[in-house]
Amino acid sequence: MTGYGRATARTERYEITAEVHSVNHRFLETSVRLPRSFSYLEEKLKEQVQQKISRGKVEVTLTMQTIGAKSTVVEINHDVVTAYLQAVAAENALLRESGFRRNQIMMGIAADENGNATDALPLSTLLRIPDAFQVQQVADDPDVIWSEVQPVMAEALQQFVAMRETEGKRLADDVAFHLDRLAEMTDAVEKLVPETVQQYYEKLYRKITELLGDRTVDESRLVTEAAVVAEKIAVDEELVRLRSHIAQFRVFLTSTEPVGRKMDFLVQELNREVNTTGSKSQHLEITKLVVDMKSEIEKIREQIQNIE
């Protein structure tokens, strides 16, 4: 059954959007599209879908848009900076020992609030030191993320289910119409069966009379023969089962539980009974009715592919 649902929410760090849509399918097949860094949510999302849906090809799309830069932390790599300063100090010491005082390495010029030179390391110099800064992404807590995603997904599923229920009501009305038509045709077949036996008897009587001419016709033998034929073409059991299946179908249409697969099976049984009725019948009107009944059953079969 087709359906669509969408929900959005904002948290401290993310704007979360969940979309759910489906097309017809005999079984439940769920696929999830989401950012790679949140792949651990896939199974939880599938489980949430399974709690609400039992049939259909369902696609879930989850987007997580970061709000601002709250997920980024910048730290100074103290060990790297210290190592650079120690290397410079050691080199300056060597230069002084060699008499090159004016050629000492200067890390930069910093001044206090009065403009006097200090030993402070200027930021401009610090920024030029490779690997002096470490940029890290703050790791998300999976439980916290799921607690934020779960209600958004639940809202999207609620919209999705509501849309499918509206469509389901329309489908149920259409299936009920075809079931009524099928029931009417079943009654018509039942009325024609005695006429079929009588027609066979009259046809057999005329043929034997023509063959025997003036000789007496043994009507008891004709009745016996007609009874044998009546047994062969009897469809009472098929019609009883057909009515039972129609009644069961109507029960399914009022059920609040998933019944799509059960309906699939019942349609096969309807076809079996109607086919048997057609193969036993030698009456033209019954044959026409059987063709119409199979047409109604096919219409029902097409619609229940959309029913969960």
N, C-alpha and C positions, 0 to 999 in steps of 0.2 A: 504494500500500500504506500502511496506517495505521501509525503509530508515535509514540513519545513518549520524550524524553530531557531530563534536567534536571541541571545542575551548578552549584555555588556555591563561591566562594573569596573570601578576604579579603586585600587588599594593604595597604600602608601608608596609602593614602588612600581606597580604595574597597572596598565589598562588592559583588562581581560575581556576577550570576546569569544563566545562559543557559538558555533553554528551546527545544526543537525539537519540533514535532509536524507531522504530515502526514495528508492524506486522499487518496483515490484520484484519479488524474488521468492522462490519456494521455501527457502530456509533463511535463517538469520546470518548475514555476513556483514561484519563491521570493520571499517577501515578508519584510521585516525591520522590526521595531518596536524603536526604541531612542531614548534621549534626544537631543534636537536638537543639543546641544553635541557629541555623539559621532557625528554623521551621517557623518563621514569613514570610519567603520568599516563602512558598509553593503556596499560592493563587496567588501571583504576577507571579510566573513562569507558573502556569496553564493558567492564562489570556494571557500571552505572547504566549503560545502554541496555544491557541484558535484563536489568530489573524492570524496565519499562516496555521493552519491545521483544517480541519472539519471532517475528518474521519480517523479511525485507532486506534489501541491500542498503545498509546505512553508512553514511559518510559523516564523520565528525571533524570539524576544523576548529582548532584552538589557536588563537594568537595572543601573545604576551608582549605588549608594547611597554618598554621601560620609560618611566616618568623621571626626567632630570638625570642627574649623574650620581644618585645616592648609592648606587651599587659599586662605585669606584673609590679605592683608598690609595693615596700616594704616601710613601714613606721614604725617608733618607736612609740609604745603605751605609750605616756608620762604619762598618768594616772597610768598605771600599774607599771612603773619604779619608779615613785614618791612614790607610796604606799609601794613598797618594801623598798626603802631608809628610809622612815619615820618609818617603822616597825623596821628596823635595828637600827636607831638612838634612838628610844624609848627603845629598848632592851639594847643598850649600856649604856644609861642613868641609867637604873635600875641596871645594873652590877656595874657601878661606885658608885652608892649609897650604894650598898651592899659590897663595898670594893674589887671587883674583877676587878681591872683596867687591869691586864694583860690578862684577858679572854674576852676582848671585841671582838665583831664580826667584822672581817675584810672583806670588800667587794672585796678586791683585791689590788694589788700594781701597782701604776702608777707612772711614773717619767717624769720630764720635759727634755728638750734637754741637760741639764747639769747633768742629772742623779739623781737629787734631788727628793725625794718623794713629791707627790702632792695630792690634794683632788679629782683629776679627776677619773671618773669611767672607768676602763679599758674595752675595747670591749670584751675581753674574759669573763669578769664577766657579762657583759650585755647579751651576747649570752646565758648564762646559766639561765637567769631569764625566767621562763615560760611566754608565751604570751607577751614578751617584744616587739616582732615584729609582724606587721600585713602585710600579703601578700594579695594583692587584684588584681583582673583582671580588666583591663580598659574596661568599658562598651562600646560596639559598637553602633554607631549611625545608626539605621535602614535605614534611608534615604541615608546616605553615603554608606553603604554596598550595598544597591540596585543599587545605581548609578554606583558601580563598577561591580556588577554581571550582570546587564542588558545588557551591550554591549557584554559581553562574551557569554551570552545565545543567543543574536541576531545573532552572528557569527555562533554558532553551528546550529541554526535553518536555517540559509542561506545555509549552506552546506547540511543540511538534505533535504530541499526543492529542491535544485538543483539535488540531487540524485534521488528524487522521480519524478522530471520532466523528467529525462532521461528514467527512467523505464516507465513512463506514455506514452511517445512517442512510445516506443516499443509495449506497450499494445494496444494503439490506432491503430497502423498498423495491429496488429493481429485481432482486432475486426472488422476493416474495411474489411479485407479479408473475414471473415465469413459473413458479411453483403452482400458482393457482391455475395457470393455463395447462400445466402438465396434469393436474388433478382432474380438470374437466375432460381432457382427452382420455384419461384412464377410465372415467365413468362411461364415456362414449364407446370405448372398446368393449367394456363389459356388457353393454346392451346389445352389441352386434354379435357376440359369440353364439347365443342360441340360434340366431338367424343363420349363421354359418353352417351349423349342424343340420338345420332344417333344409337349407339349400342343397347340401350334399346329399341328403336323403332323397329329395325330389329328383335331383339330377340322376342319381343311381337308379331310382325307380323307372324313370323314363327310358333310360338306356337298356335296362334289362327287359322292359316291356317290348321295346322295339325288337330286341333279339329273339324273344320267345314267341312273339306274335300272339296267337289265340290261346296259347297254353297258360295255365294258372301260375301266377307269380307267388312265390313263398315269401310273404311279407315278414314272417318271423326272422328269416335269414337276412332280409334287408335291415330290419331293426338291429340285429346283432352286428351287422357290418357298420351301420351308422354309429352304434355305440362304441365300436373299436376306433372309428375315426374321431368320434367326440373325445375319447380318451387321449388320442394323440395330439389333438389341437387344443385341448383344455389349457387355459392360461389363468385359471383361478388363483393358483399359488403365486404366479408371477405378479398378478394384479394386487394381491394382498401384500406382498413384499414391497411392491412399488408404492402403495399407499403408506406403508410403514416408514419407508425411507423419506417420503415427502413430509410426513409428520415430524420425523426426527430433524429434518432440515429446518423446519419452522422453529423447533426448540433451539437449535443452534443460533438462529437469527436473533433470539432474545437473550442469548448468553452474554455474560460480562467477561468470560474467559476467552483466551485465544482458541479459535475453532477452525482456522483455515485448513489445517492438515486433515482434520476429521471430515470437513466438507469435501476435500479432494477425494478421500476414500469413498464417501457416500455417492459422489457423482459417478464413480466407476460402477458402483452397485446399481445405480439407476440405469446406466447404459446397458448393463448385463441383462436386467429384467426386460427392458424394452426390446433389446435384440432377440431375446428368446421368444418374446411375444410375436415379433415379426416373423421369425423363422417357422413358428408353428402355424401361423395364419395362412389361409388360402383365400381370404376374403379381400377384395380390392379396397374396400373402404377402410378396413383395419390396416392394410398395408400403407394407405395414405396417412392414416392417423399415426402410425409408427414413425414415418418419415418426419412428420411435424413434431412428434414427441422428442425425437433425437435432436431436432433443431433447437427446441426449448432447452434441452439438457446442455447442449453446446454453449448456448448463451449463458447459462448458469455457470458452467465450467470456466468460461472466460472471465466472469465477474469475480468468482471466488479466488482467482489468482491475486486479487487486490485486497483480500480480506485476511487479517492477521488471525 
